[in-house]
Amino acid sequence: MAAAWHPPAAAATAADIPAIMRLTVDSWVASAQAADFIPYGFNFLADKAIEPDLVSPSNLIRQASSSAALANYFDYTGDPRVRDRIQRTLSAFGKLSLPIGKRRLQQLVEATHALSSPVGRWRLKSALGRFGLLYQTSGDGKVVSPDGSYGNALAGTVALALLTEVVYSHASGDQSFAGLRAAWRDGLLSLRIPGGGFRQDPSSIDDSDYYNGEAWLALAVYGDLNKDDLRLTKALSDLDDALLRRYSENPSVNFFGWGAMAAAQRYKTTADAKFLAYLRQLGDGFVARYQRRFAADANNCAAMEGIGAIAAALKQSGENDTDRARALRAWLSNEVTKLDRLQIQPGQQGLALGGEAYLRAPRMAEYSGGFLAGIYDPLTRVDAAGHCLSAMVIIERNHLF
């Protein structure tokens, strides 16, 4: 059970957020792997690297999430050192991309909203697959798969690859990946369920709260930076209404962080009050229910992204001194104060596990700048650092403290 949360005794401004961000970025830039991806992670208790010779679907989507965080850092700081890392990763996503399209008959079937029917879903999926009505292995779109399998080409991965490219190309002016940008946009839209979210992958007819949020955020940022793309503008308007309706009526903690960032982006782009209303609902729900789920010693950076986005939108709207705004900033401040304890420090070779327990872990120094899964949890993974980096960029960019 998560520990009870108490307001911090002091403000989070004591944390040197720029220094914490730089340590993470330094480690990613200086990674010994000149390869395409950042080392996935390490279990210090077992003294084993996580997937040292494998890129699984879970690994790939977390690499994409972290690359999007790095692109946001680049957009915020202009640090030229990260360009090569982002370019290598985008090139790798391009090499792993598969063409995708859909037949006219598939479009007609999907327009009937058959994919949203709760009845006979296994039979429906089998029938659509048998008649080639799930996807085509040709077309203008692309999805990203670690192994050439369409079943492992997750909607969230193509969404976050698109998000990385959109933010990077805007910040750098580098249009080298413009073709991939358009193909990933079309690939993501090909997975859209009419009136709903996004299919988990081309072989599925089910959606995912995580991927729905990631895809909404990617398209929201794309739409903000490509306002002349009328097809996307129309699709995004329909998506806004579908996801706001669904997650207002049925909140999901898995959708929370990504959905909050997406809604905040849409509010920033459109100034439409419906997005602010949804963000206020999310903030109230977090204060009343969700915050109890986040243990005081855990890495809660994924939630910090969402809370930071809500706090920034409230600030943009002029709401700074309500109970809601103060409660969200207080929770965020409390989380910021422990970031340096979650981050692996240069030369660190062990971890205090509470009381007199201490884990000797000489290889921990190799992951300097990474973030642990918790203050006492001897596990690091690339997405733990990615979420923390993203949260810190949101905090710093919007001057939340």
C-alpha positions as CSV (number, residue, x, y, z in Angstrom):
1,M,0.0,0.0,0.0
2,A,1.3,3.4,-0.9
3,A,2.5,5.6,2.0
4,A,0.4,8.6,3.0
5,W,1.5,11.8,1.5
6,H,2.2,14.9,3.6
7,P,2.9,18.4,2.4
8,P,6.7,19.2,2.2
9,A,8.2,21.3,4.9
10,A,10.3,23.3,2.4
11,A,10.0,24.3,-1.2
12,A,11.5,22.2,-4.0
13,T,13.7,25.1,-5.1
14,A,16.6,23.6,-3.2
15,A,16.9,20.9,-5.9
16,D,19.3,21.8,-8.7
17,I,17.0,20.7,-11.5
18,P,19.3,21.9,-14.4
19,A,22.2,19.9,-12.8
20,I,20.1,16.8,-12.4
21,M,19.0,17.0,-16.0
22,R,22.5,17.5,-17.3
23,L,23.8,14.4,-15.5
24,T,21.2,12.3,-17.2
25,V,21.8,13.9,-20.6
26,D,25.6,13.6,-20.1
27,S,25.3,9.8,-19.6
28,W,23.1,9.4,-22.6
29,V,25.4,11.4,-24.8
30,A,28.6,9.7,-23.6
31,S,27.1,6.2,-23.7
32,A,29.7,3.7,-24.8
33,Q,27.1,2.3,-27.2
34,A,27.6,4.2,-30.4
35,A,24.7,2.1,-31.4
36,D,21.3,3.4,-31.9
37,F,19.8,3.1,-28.5
38,I,20.6,3.9,-24.9
39,P,21.5,0.9,-22.7
40,Y,18.1,-0.4,-21.5
41,G,18.8,-0.9,-17.8
42,F,20.4,-3.0,-15.1
43,N,19.2,-5.0,-12.1
44,F,21.8,-4.4,-9.5
45,L,20.5,-7.0,-7.0
46,A,20.8,-9.7,-9.7
47,D,24.0,-8.0,-11.1
48,K,22.5,-8.4,-14.6
49,A,21.9,-6.0,-17.5
50,I,18.3,-6.0,-18.8
51,E,18.1,-7.1,-22.4
52,P,21.8,-6.5,-23.3
53,D,21.5,-8.3,-26.6
54,L,17.8,-7.9,-27.4
55,V,15.3,-5.1,-28.2
56,S,11.9,-6.3,-27.2
57,P,8.7,-4.4,-28.0
58,S,8.7,-3.0,-24.4
59,N,12.3,-1.9,-24.7
60,L,11.6,-0.2,-28.1
61,I,8.6,1.8,-26.8
62,R,10.6,2.9,-23.8
63,Q,13.5,4.0,-26.0
64,A,11.0,6.0,-28.0
65,S,9.6,7.6,-24.8
66,S,13.1,8.5,-23.7
67,S,14.0,9.9,-27.1
68,A,10.9,12.1,-27.0
69,A,12.0,13.4,-23.6
70,L,15.5,14.1,-25.0
71,A,14.0,16.0,-27.9
72,N,12.0,18.1,-25.5
73,Y,15.2,18.8,-23.5
74,F,16.9,19.8,-26.8
75,D,14.0,22.1,-27.7
76,Y,14.2,23.7,-24.2
77,T,17.9,24.1,-23.8
78,G,19.3,24.0,-27.4
79,D,22.1,21.8,-26.1
80,P,23.9,20.8,-29.4
81,R,25.5,17.7,-27.9
82,V,22.2,15.8,-28.1
83,R,21.7,16.2,-31.8
84,D,23.7,13.1,-32.8
85,R,22.0,10.9,-30.2
86,I,18.6,12.0,-31.4
87,Q,19.6,11.6,-35.1
88,R,21.0,8.1,-34.5
89,T,17.8,7.0,-32.7
90,L,15.5,8.4,-35.4
91,S,17.6,6.6,-38.0
92,A,17.2,3.4,-36.1
93,F,13.4,3.9,-35.8
94,G,13.4,4.4,-39.6
95,K,15.3,1.2,-40.2
96,L,12.8,-0.7,-38.0
97,S,9.7,0.8,-39.8
98,L,7.3,-1.3,-41.7
99,P,4.9,0.0,-44.4
100,I,1.2,-0.1,-43.6
101,G,-2.0,0.9,-45.3
102,K,-5.6,-0.2,-45.5
103,R,-8.0,-1.3,-48.3
104,R,-11.1,0.6,-49.1
105,L,-13.2,-2.3,-47.8
106,Q,-11.3,-2.1,-44.4
107,Q,-12.2,1.6,-44.2
108,L,-15.8,0.8,-44.8
109,V,-15.9,-1.9,-42.2
110,E,-14.2,0.3,-39.6
111,A,-16.7,3.1,-40.4
112,T,-19.5,0.9,-39.1
113,H,-17.9,1.0,-35.7
114,A,-17.6,-2.7,-35.7
115,L,-14.3,-2.6,-33.9
116,S,-16.0,-1.0,-30.9
117,S,-18.6,-3.8,-30.5
118,P,-18.1,-5.6,-27.2
119,V,-19.6,-8.8,-28.6
120,G,-17.7,-11.6,-30.4
121,R,-14.4,-9.7,-30.5
122,W,-12.2,-12.8,-31.0
123,R,-14.3,-14.0,-33.9
124,L,-14.3,-10.5,-35.4
125,K,-10.6,-10.2,-35.2
126,S,-10.1,-13.6,-36.7
127,A,-12.5,-12.8,-39.6
128,L,-10.9,-9.5,-40.3
129,G,-7.5,-11.1,-40.3
130,R,-8.6,-13.9,-42.6
131,F,-9.9,-11.5,-45.2
132,G,-7.0,-9.1,-45.0
133,L,-9.0,-6.4,-43.3
134,L,-6.8,-5.6,-40.4
135,Y,-3.9,-3.9,-42.4
136,Q,-2.0,-4.0,-45.6
137,T,1.7,-4.5,-45.7
138,S,2.0,-1.7,-48.2
139,G,0.9,1.9,-48.2
140,D,2.1,5.4,-47.3
141,G,2.1,4.8,-43.6
142,K,4.8,3.3,-41.4
143,V,4.8,1.6,-38.0
144,V,7.9,0.7,-35.9
145,S,8.6,-2.9,-34.9
146,P,11.7,-4.4,-33.2
147,D,11.6,-7.6,-35.2
148,G,9.7,-7.1,-38.5
149,S,6.5,-8.3,-37.0
150,Y,3.3,-6.3,-37.3
151,G,2.0,-7.8,-34.1
152,N,4.9,-6.1,-32.3
153,A,4.5,-2.7,-34.0
154,L,2.9,-1.0,-31.0
155,A,0.8,2.1,-31.6
156,G,2.7,3.8,-28.7
157,T,6.0,3.2,-30.4
158,V,5.1,4.9,-33.7
159,A,3.4,7.7,-31.7
160,L,6.6,8.4,-29.7
161,A,8.9,8.1,-32.7
162,L,6.7,10.7,-34.4
163,L,6.7,12.9,-31.3
164,T,10.5,12.7,-31.2
165,E,10.9,13.8,-34.8
166,V,8.3,16.6,-34.7
167,V,9.9,18.2,-31.6
168,Y,13.5,17.6,-32.9
169,S,12.9,19.0,-36.4
170,H,11.1,22.0,-35.0
171,A,13.9,22.8,-32.6
172,S,16.8,22.1,-35.0
173,G,15.4,23.0,-38.4
174,D,16.7,19.6,-39.6
175,Q,14.3,18.2,-42.2
176,S,16.2,15.0,-42.9
177,F,13.5,12.9,-41.4
178,A,10.5,14.7,-42.9
179,G,9.6,11.6,-45.0
180,L,9.5,9.5,-41.9
181,R,7.4,12.1,-40.1
182,A,4.7,11.9,-42.7
183,A,4.8,8.1,-42.9
184,W,4.6,7.8,-39.1
185,R,1.7,10.2,-39.0
186,D,-0.1,8.2,-41.6
187,G,0.8,4.9,-39.8
188,L,-0.5,6.2,-36.5
189,L,-3.8,7.4,-38.1
190,S,-4.2,4.0,-39.8
191,L,-4.5,2.5,-36.3
192,R,-7.2,4.9,-35.2
193,I,-10.5,3.3,-34.2
194,P,-13.3,5.5,-35.6
195,G,-15.0,7.2,-32.6
196,G,-12.4,5.8,-30.2
197,G,-8.7,5.4,-29.5
198,F,-6.0,3.4,-31.3
199,R,-5.5,-0.2,-31.9
200,Q,-2.7,-1.6,-29.9
201,D,-0.9,-2.9,-33.0
202,P,-2.0,-3.6,-36.6
203,S,-3.0,-7.2,-35.8
204,S,-5.2,-6.2,-32.9
205,I,-8.7,-4.6,-32.6
206,D,-8.3,-3.7,-29.0
207,D,-6.9,-0.3,-27.7
208,S,-4.8,0.6,-24.7
209,D,-5.1,3.5,-22.3
210,Y,-1.3,4.0,-22.5
211,Y,-1.2,4.1,-26.3
212,N,-4.3,6.2,-26.5
213,G,-2.6,8.9,-24.4
214,E,0.8,8.6,-26.2
215,A,-0.9,8.9,-29.6
216,W,-3.1,11.8,-28.6
217,L,0.0,13.7,-27.3
218,A,2.0,13.0,-30.5
219,L,-0.8,14.2,-32.7
220,A,-1.5,17.2,-30.5
221,V,2.1,18.4,-30.7
222,Y,2.2,17.6,-34.5
223,G,-1.0,19.6,-34.9
224,D,0.4,22.5,-33.0
225,L,3.5,22.7,-35.3
226,N,1.7,21.8,-38.5
227,K,-1.5,23.9,-38.5
228,D,-1.7,23.8,-42.3
229,D,-2.3,20.0,-42.2
230,L,-6.0,20.1,-42.6
231,R,-6.5,16.3,-42.7
232,L,-4.7,16.0,-39.3
233,T,-6.6,19.0,-37.9
234,K,-10.0,17.3,-38.7
235,A,-8.8,14.0,-37.3
236,L,-7.4,15.6,-34.2
237,S,-10.7,17.4,-33.5
238,D,-12.6,14.1,-33.7
239,L,-10.0,12.5,-31.5
240,D,-10.2,15.2,-28.9
241,D,-13.9,14.7,-28.5
242,A,-13.7,10.9,-28.3
243,L,-11.0,10.8,-25.7
244,L,-12.3,13.7,-23.6
245,R,-15.7,11.9,-23.4
246,R,-14.3,8.5,-22.7
247,Y,-11.8,9.4,-20.0
248,S,-14.0,12.0,-18.4
249,E,-16.6,9.3,-17.9
250,N,-14.1,6.5,-17.1
251,P,-10.8,7.9,-15.7
252,S,-7.8,5.7,-16.0
253,V,-4.5,6.0,-14.1
254,N,-2.7,4.5,-17.1
255,F,-4.0,7.3,-19.3
256,F,-3.4,10.0,-16.7
257,G,0.1,11.3,-17.4
258,W,0.0,11.1,-21.2
259,G,-3.6,12.3,-21.4
260,A,-2.8,15.3,-19.1
261,M,0.2,16.3,-21.3
262,A,-2.0,15.9,-24.5
263,A,-4.9,18.0,-23.1
264,A,-2.5,20.7,-21.9
265,Q,-1.0,20.9,-25.3
266,R,-4.4,21.1,-26.9
267,Y,-5.3,23.9,-24.4
268,K,-2.1,25.7,-25.3
269,T,-2.8,25.4,-29.0
270,T,-6.6,26.2,-29.0
271,A,-7.3,28.0,-25.7
272,D,-10.6,25.9,-25.8
273,A,-12.1,25.8,-22.3
274,K,-13.1,22.1,-22.7
275,F,-9.5,21.1,-22.3
276,L,-9.0,23.2,-19.2
277,A,-12.2,21.7,-17.7
278,Y,-10.8,18.2,-18.3
279,L,-7.4,19.1,-16.8
280,R,-9.2,20.5,-13.7
281,Q,-11.1,17.3,-13.4
282,L,-7.9,15.3,-13.7
283,G,-6.3,17.5,-11.0
284,D,-9.2,17.1,-8.6
285,G,-9.2,13.3,-9.2
286,F,-5.5,13.1,-8.5
287,V,-5.8,15.0,-5.2
288,A,-8.8,13.0,-4.1
289,R,-7.8,9.5,-5.2
290,Y,-4.7,8.9,-7.3
291,Q,-2.0,10.5,-5.2
292,R,-2.4,7.8,-2.5
293,R,-1.3,5.2,-5.0
294,F,2.2,6.7,-5.3
295,A,4.6,5.6,-2.6
296,A,6.7,8.2,-1.0
297,D,10.0,6.3,-1.8
298,A,9.0,5.4,-5.4
299,N,10.0,6.9,-8.7
300,N,6.9,8.8,-9.6
301,C,8.2,10.8,-12.5
302,A,5.6,9.5,-14.9
303,A,2.9,11.0,-12.7
304,M,5.0,14.2,-12.3
305,E,4.8,14.7,-16.0
306,G,1.0,14.8,-15.8
307,I,0.8,16.9,-12.7
308,G,3.4,19.3,-14.2
309,A,1.3,19.7,-17.3
310,I,-1.8,20.3,-15.3
311,A,-0.1,22.9,-13.1
312,A,1.3,24.6,-16.2
313,A,-2.1,24.8,-17.9
314,L,-3.7,26.2,-14.7
315,K,-1.0,28.8,-14.6
316,Q,-1.6,29.7,-18.2
317,S,-5.3,30.1,-17.4
318,G,-4.5,32.5,-14.5
319,E,-5.4,29.9,-11.8
320,N,-2.5,30.1,-9.4
321,D,-3.9,30.4,-5.9
322,T,-6.8,27.9,-5.7
323,D,-6.7,24.9,-3.4
324,R,-6.4,22.8,-6.5
325,A,-3.4,24.6,-7.8
326,R,-1.6,24.7,-4.4
327,A,-2.2,21.0,-3.8
328,L,-0.8,20.0,-7.1
329,R,2.3,22.2,-6.8
330,A,2.8,20.9,-3.2
331,W,2.8,17.2,-4.4
332,L,5.1,18.1,-7.3
333,S,7.4,20.0,-5.0
334,N,7.6,17.0,-2.6
335,E,8.6,14.7,-5.5
336,V,11.2,17.1,-6.8
337,T,13.0,17.1,-3.5
338,K,13.8,13.4,-3.8
339,L,15.1,13.4,-7.4
340,D,18.7,13.5,-6.5
341,R,18.2,10.5,-4.2
342,L,16.7,8.6,-7.1
343,Q,19.4,9.5,-9.5
344,I,22.6,7.4,-9.7
345,Q,25.6,9.6,-8.9
346,P,29.0,9.6,-10.5
347,G,31.2,6.9,-8.9
348,Q,28.3,5.4,-6.9
349,Q,28.9,1.7,-6.2
350,G,26.2,0.8,-3.9
351,L,22.7,1.5,-2.4
352,A,21.4,1.9,1.1
353,L,18.4,-0.3,1.4
354,G,17.0,1.1,4.7
355,G,18.2,0.5,8.2
356,E,21.6,-1.1,8.2
357,A,21.1,-2.9,4.9
358,Y,23.4,-1.9,2.1
359,L,23.8,-3.4,-1.4
360,R,27.3,-3.3,-2.9
361,A,26.9,-2.8,-6.6
362,P,30.2,-1.8,-8.4
363,R,28.6,-1.6,-11.8
364,M,26.2,1.1,-10.6
365,A,28.8,3.7,-11.6
366,E,28.3,2.7,-15.2
367,Y,24.8,4.0,-15.1
368,S,25.6,7.4,-13.6
369,G,22.7,9.8,-14.4
370,G,20.2,7.1,-14.6
371,F,17.2,6.9,-12.2
372,L,16.3,4.1,-9.9
373,A,12.8,2.6,-9.8
374,G,12.7,3.8,-6.2
375,I,15.0,5.2,-3.5
376,Y,15.5,1.6,-2.1
377,D,14.9,-0.2,-5.4
378,P,18.1,-1.4,-7.0
379,L,16.8,-1.3,-10.6
380,T,17.4,1.2,-13.3
381,R,15.7,1.4,-16.7
382,V,15.9,3.9,-19.5
383,D,12.3,5.0,-19.2
384,A,12.7,5.8,-15.5
385,A,15.2,8.5,-16.5
386,G,13.1,9.5,-19.5
387,H,10.1,10.3,-17.5
388,C,12.2,12.2,-14.9
389,L,13.9,14.2,-17.6
390,S,10.5,15.0,-19.3
391,A,9.0,16.1,-15.9
392,M,11.9,18.4,-15.1
393,V,11.7,20.0,-18.5
394,I,8.0,20.7,-17.9
395,I,8.8,22.2,-14.5
396,E,11.6,24.4,-15.7
397,R,10.0,25.5,-19.0
398,N,6.9,26.7,-17.1
399,H,8.6,28.1,-14.1
400,L,6.4,26.1,-11.7
401,F,8.7,26.9,-8.7
